[in-house]
Amino acid sequence: MKYLMQKPILAIGLIMFGLFIFQVARDKKWGIFHNNKLMATSCGGVLIKLEKKVPENWNVFCEGNNLAVEVKEVAIPPEAANLKSLMYRQLANHMSFVARSTHPDILEKVFFVRFKLTHPKMKINAVTEGKFIVKLATLETPEHIMAHLQSTVQVKEDIE
């Protein structure tokens, strides 16, 4: 300590180097200075309540302030005649489950919600905004749910 008092330029240099390393580590997201759990996002708030209720075959995580839901195996038989309609029904059911299982005020603030449903013969990727998923919790009739999903959800199918 006495040596640093005699050489103030060295002390200032060490402090500046420490601040530089701290800033680089935080920006590049490496080291002990970065922890995603300490970053406050709406997605993190949704995830806390949702992780307690999701089934085992779901993978739920945040991508920034975007929620991602991946369903690994959909409970539809591989030989189903109307696979496409059954997959879309599962997608609607999963979206409404997320809407009912989370707090609506927090889910509204999530930018995008991405769903990925996987079946041996078909994959569905769907994207919508958090404010549109919240409305699924209050819709009752299948016709209203279908109209709402058609106008607010973007879907990409991958048939194998």
C-alpha positions in Angstrom: 0.0 0.0 0.0 2.9 2.3 0.8 4.4 1.6 -2.5 1.2 2.6 -4.3 1.1 5.8 -2.4 4.6 6.6 -3.6 3.7 5.8 -7.2 0.2 7.3 -7.8 0.3 6.8 -11.5 0.6 3.0 -11.0 -2.4 3.1 -8.6 -4.5 5.0 -11.1 -3.3 2.6 -13.9 -4.4 -0.5 -11.8 -7.8 1.1 -11.1 -8.3 2.0 -14.8 -7.2 -1.5 -15.9 -9.7 -3.1 -13.4 -12.5 -0.9 -14.7 -11.6 -1.8 -18.3 -11.7 -5.5 -17.6 -15.0 -5.2 -15.7 -16.6 -3.3 -18.7 -15.3 -5.8 -21.3 -16.4 -8.8 -19.3 -19.9 -7.3 -18.9 -20.2 -6.4 -22.6 -18.8 -9.7 -23.9 -20.7 -11.7 -21.3 -17.8 -13.7 -19.9 -16.4 -14.1 -16.5 -17.9 -13.6 -13.0 -19.3 -10.2 -14.0 -22.2 -11.5 -16.0 -25.2 -13.4 -14.8 -28.5 -13.6 -16.8 -30.5 -14.3 -13.7 -29.7 -10.9 -12.4 -31.0 -9.2 -15.6 -34.6 -8.1 -15.0 -36.8 -8.8 -18.0 -40.5 -9.6 -18.3 -39.6 -12.9 -19.8 -37.8 -13.9 -16.6 -40.9 -13.1 -14.6 -43.1 -15.2 -16.9 -40.5 -18.0 -16.7 -40.6 -18.2 -12.9 -44.2 -19.1 -12.8 -44.3 -21.1 -16.0 -41.5 -23.5 -15.1 -43.4 -24.8 -12.2 -46.4 -25.9 -14.3 -45.0 -27.1 -17.6 -44.9 -30.8 -18.5 -41.7 -32.8 -18.7 -41.6 -32.8 -22.5 -41.5 -29.0 -22.7 -38.4 -26.8 -22.8 -39.1 -23.2 -21.8 -36.4 -20.5 -21.8 -35.8 -16.9 -22.5 -34.0 -15.3 -25.5 -33.6 -11.8 -24.2 -37.1 -10.6 -23.6 -38.6 -13.2 -25.8 -40.1 -16.4 -24.5 -39.3 -19.7 -26.3 -41.4 -22.9 -25.8 -40.3 -26.1 -27.4 -42.4 -29.2 -27.1 -40.3 -32.2 -28.0 -42.9 -34.9 -28.5 -46.5 -34.1 -29.2 -49.0 -36.7 -28.0 -50.4 -37.5 -31.5 -50.2 -41.0 -33.0 -47.8 -41.1 -36.0 -50.5 -42.7 -38.2 -53.1 -39.9 -37.6 -55.2 -39.2 -40.7 -55.6 -35.5 -40.0 -52.2 -34.7 -38.6 -52.1 -31.1 -39.6 -55.4 -30.2 -37.9 -54.4 -32.1 -34.8 -51.0 -30.3 -34.7 -52.7 -26.9 -35.0 -55.1 -27.9 -32.2 -52.1 -28.8 -30.0 -50.5 -25.5 -30.8 -53.7 -23.6 -29.8 -54.0 -25.6 -26.6 -50.3 -25.0 -25.7 -50.7 -21.3 -26.3 -53.8 -21.0 -24.1 -52.0 -23.1 -21.4 -49.2 -20.5 -21.4 -51.8 -17.7 -21.3 -53.6 -19.2 -18.3 -50.5 -20.3 -16.4 -48.8 -16.9 -16.3 -49.6 -13.5 -14.9 -51.2 -11.5 -17.8 -49.6 -8.2 -16.9 -46.1 -9.6 -17.2 -46.9 -11.7 -20.3 -48.1 -8.6 -22.1 -44.7 -7.1 -21.8 -42.9 -10.0 -23.4 -42.0 -9.0 -27.0 -42.4 -12.3 -28.8 -43.4 -15.8 -27.8 -42.0 -18.6 -30.0 -43.5 -22.1 -30.1 -41.8 -25.2 -31.6 -43.8 -28.4 -31.8 -42.1 -31.6 -32.9 -43.8 -34.7 -34.3 -42.0 -37.5 -36.2 -43.8 -36.5 -39.4 -44.2 -32.7 -38.9 -42.8 -29.7 -37.2 -44.5 -26.4 -36.5 -42.8 -23.2 -35.7 -45.1 -20.4 -34.5 -44.4 -16.8 -33.4 -46.7 -14.3 -31.9 -46.5 -11.3 -29.5 -47.0 -11.6 -25.8 -49.9 -9.2 -25.8 -51.8 -11.4 -28.2 -51.3 -14.6 -26.2 -52.8 -12.9 -23.1 -56.1 -12.6 -24.9 -56.3 -16.4 -25.3 -57.0 -16.8 -21.6 -60.4 -15.0 -21.9 -61.6 -16.4 -25.2 -64.2 -19.2 -24.8 -65.5 -20.5 -28.1 -63.4 -22.4 -30.6 -64.4 -20.0 -33.4 -63.2 -16.9 -31.6 -59.9 -18.7 -30.7 -59.4 -19.8 -34.3 -60.1 -16.3 -35.6 -57.7 -14.8 -33.1 -54.9 -17.2 -33.9 -55.3 -16.8 -37.6 -54.9 -13.0 -37.3 -52.1 -12.9 -34.7 -49.9 -16.0 -35.1 -47.3 -16.6 -37.9 -46.7 -20.2 -38.6 -44.1 -22.2 -40.5 -44.7 -25.9 -41.2 -42.1 -28.4 -41.9 -43.5 -31.7 -43.2 -41.1 -34.6 -43.3 
